[in-house]
């Protein structure tokens, strides 16, 4: 009798454990208004990207001045949370960034003064480390039957900026509901296929790795280049072999290789480290940085990033 009870208990625990581990892990999301929405409402600002003026959404101004955006994001967020997707609050993260004064932080070479700028969106993504960025656009039109809301919902991989899901549509005419409720009703009819597209993308990343870009360059002051031989092998070959050993299923493309630069595209890296923390391009590139700083190379190596999905190593100085 005891053996039977133990057997039933073991089977029950195995079933519960199997169910928990069988559940697909959900990507974390962050919802923001689209660039077009911000442009139409004059919520844009310029920032200096290495001497070039670039217009970008002013999210701080959006959250401070627009009366609908927080409600709209909340409504869309509720729909995603109901489907099991963790949500990161962009407005709260913007406040944290403002408090810590990270808006002015740029990476600068200590020797030559060369800098690489980040856009406000890059900085926001770097703090939140959301897997997927969802952008919402909407417009309200008046018809004889009532107000009609049109919407476009687009999802982008936060690391590569590639579009991975999209949905659009029109709501039912209504004069009594406020805009966030009109939008919620319109999106509700299209949300399940949209959520499925998100999950398919994340499942692929979970199986095949997250995609990033990695570039290795050299300062002009560096006395070695990528074709320099060390112990009978070029530096390019050492780096290529390191990539084979550290990418998921050796998946990457060497898109460019000269004496001064190596570019890797479609680099697939693990989603999580041994501590179950998300890995981004910077963390992955630090491994290569440490490799190149050690014997037999002994390089000084500058590590720079653009957003979550691109890392740049520069050999020769910091």
N, C-alpha and C positions, 0 to 999 in steps of 0.2 A: 504493500500500500504506500509506504514511504517512497519507494523507488518511483512509483507511478506519479505521485505528487511532485517529486523532484523533476521528473521528466516533463510534466505539464508546465512547471514553473520555468524550466530552461527554455522550452519552446516559446513560451509567452515572452520572456525577456529577449530572446533572439528575434522574435517578430517585431517587438517594439524598437529594438536597436536598428534592425534592418530598415524599418520605416523611417526612423530619424535620419540615418545616413543616406537613405535613398532620395530624400527630399532635395530638390535642386536649390543651390544657394542663390539668393537673389542679389542682383547688382544694386548698389546705392545710387540714388538719383538726386539731382539738383535741378530745380525748375526756375527759369528766368524768362523775362519777356524777350521776344526776338529782336534782332538788330533793326528790322524794318519797323516794328512797332515803336521802338525807341526813336527812330529817325522821324517817323510821322508825328510824334508828340514832342519833338525837339529835346529829347533827353540824350543828347550826344555831347561828347567833349573830345578835345584833341590831346594826344600825348606824344612825346618825343621818342621815336624809335630809332636810336642811333643817328640823329640828325634829320630824320624824315618825319613829317607830321602825319599822324594817322588818327582818323576819327573812330571812336569806340563808344559804346553805350555808357552812360553815366548812371550806374546802378544805384549809387548812393542817392542821387537826385530823384531817381524813379521811386524808391521806397519812401523818401521824405515827402514828395509832392503829389504823387498820384494816389487818388482815393480808392481805386479799384484793384490795383495790382496785388496787394497783400491778400485780399479776399479771393481773387481769381487763383492765385498760386495755392492758397489753402484748399480751395475746392478741388482743383486738379490733384493736389497732393493727397487728399482724402481718398480719391478714386484709386490712386496708385498704392497707397497703404493698405486699402481693403484687399488688394491683389497680392499683398505680401512683399511689396518693394520698399526697402528702407529709404527714408527721405532725409536729406540734409537741408537745413533752412538757410537759404542764401542771404536773407536779410540779416539774420543774427551773425552770420559769418562776416558780412560787410561791416557790422558794428565792431566786431572783434578786431578786424584789420585796421579800422580807423583808430581804435583805442591804442593799438600797439604801433601805430604809425609806420605800417609796412608799405604804405603807398609809394614812398620815396626810395625804397631799397632797390639798388641796382648792383650788379656784380661787376667789379672793376679789377683789371689786372694791376697788381701792386707795382709792377715794373714799368709797363708801357702806358697804363691808363686806359687801355681799351675796355669798353663796356658792352654789355649785352642787356637790352632793356626787356622788361616784361610788360605786357598790357595789363590793365586792371582785371580782365577776365582770367589771364594766366595766374595772377596772384590769388584770385579767389579760388580757382581750381586747385592750386598748390596747397591751400590751406584745408579745403574740404576733402580733397582726394576722392571726389565722387567718381563712380565708374562711368556714369552716363549723364550728359547734360540735355535736359528737355527745354526747348524753346517754344513759347506760346505766342501766337499772333491772333488777334480777333478784331472784328469790326461790327458795329451795330448799325443796321439800316432800318428805316421806317417804311412800312408798307401799309396798304389799306387794311390788311388783316391784323397788323400790329408790328411790334419790334421783332426783327429777325437778327440773330447773331450768326456771323460766319467765323470760322476758326481754321487755323492751320497749326497742327502740333507736330513738331519734328524732334527727333532724338539723335544725338551725336555721341560717338565714342569720345569721352573727355580726353583721351590720350592721343588720338590720331585726328580728331575733328571730322572723321568720316560719318556720313549720315547712315544710321542703322535702322531707323523706323520713321514712319510718317503717317499722318492721318489728317483728314480735312472734311469739312461738311458744313451744313447749315442747320440751325435749330428750327423749331416750330414757332410760328408767329405768336407773340404774347405781349400784352401791354402791362401786365401786373407784376411780373418778376423783375428783380434787379439784375444787372448785367452778370454778376458772378453766378447767379442761379441759372440764368439763361444759358450761359456758357457750359455750366456743369451738365445740364440736360442735353445739350448738343453733343458734348464730348462723350457722354455716357453710352450713346448708341454705337460709338466707334472705338471704345477704349480696350475691349478685350483683344481684338486683332493686333492693336498697337502694343499691348502688353506682351503678347505672344512673340512679336518681332524682337522686343527687348530681351526676352528670356532666351530666345534662340541664339542671339548674338552673344549673350553672356555664357551660355552653355558651350559655345564654340571656344570662347576664351578660356573657360575652365578646363577644357580638354586639350587645346592646342597652344595655350599661352596668350598673354596680352601683347598687342603689337606696339612697338615703339620705333624710333629712329635713333641712330647713334653715329656720330662723326668723330673722327680722330684727325687733328691737325697738328701743325708745328709752328712755333713762333719763329720769326726770321733769325732770332738770335741763337736758335738751337743748332748745334754743330753736327747733328745727325738728321737723317730723313727716313722715310718709310722704306727706302730701298737699301739702307745701311745694313750690312751683314754682321750678325753677332753669332759667334760659334758656327759659322757656315750657313746661317739661315737669315733671310731678310726679316726686318721688323714686321712688315706686312704679314708674313707667314705666321709669325708668333701670335699676332693679334687675331688672325683668322682662325687659328687652332683654339685660342681661348674662347672665341665665340662658339665654336662647335661644341666645346665642353660645357658651356654655361647657358645655352639657349634651349628651349623646349624642342625636343626631337631634331636638334640641329637646324632649326628653321630660321633662316635669315637670307638676305640677298646683299652681296657686295656690289652696290650700284656704281661705285666709282673708286678707282685706286690709282693714285699717282705717287710721285716721290714726296709730295707735300700734304696729301689728304687721302683719307679713306672714308667712304660713306657706306653705311649699312642701312638698308630699308627693310620693312616687313620683318623686323626682329621680334621674335616671339619669346617673351620672358615669362617666368612663373607669376601667377597672380599673388601668391602669398609666400612669405618666408617661413622658416621653421617655427616661428612664434605666432603664425597665422596673421601677421600684419601685412597689409597690401604693399606690393612692391611697385615703385614707379621707375621711370627712366633714370633718375638720379641715383637711386639706391643700386640699380643694376650696374650703372656705369662706375660706381665707386669700387666695385669688384675689379674691373679692368684697370682703374686708376691705381689701385694697390698693387696689382700685378706688374704694371709698368714702372712703378716706383721701386720695386724690389730688384735684386740681382737676377739676371745680368744686365738689366737696362739702366737702373738707377736714375730715372728721369724725374725732374720736377714736373708735375702734371696739374694743369688748371682744369677744374670741372665746372662747366656752366650748363644751364638748362633753359629750355623754352617750354613753359607749361609743364604738364605731367609726362608728355610722351616724347620729348626730344632731349638728348644729352649730347654735349660737345666736350671732348677732351682735347686740350692743347698742350703739346709736349715742349719742354724746355725751360719754363718758368711759371711762376704764379702771379 
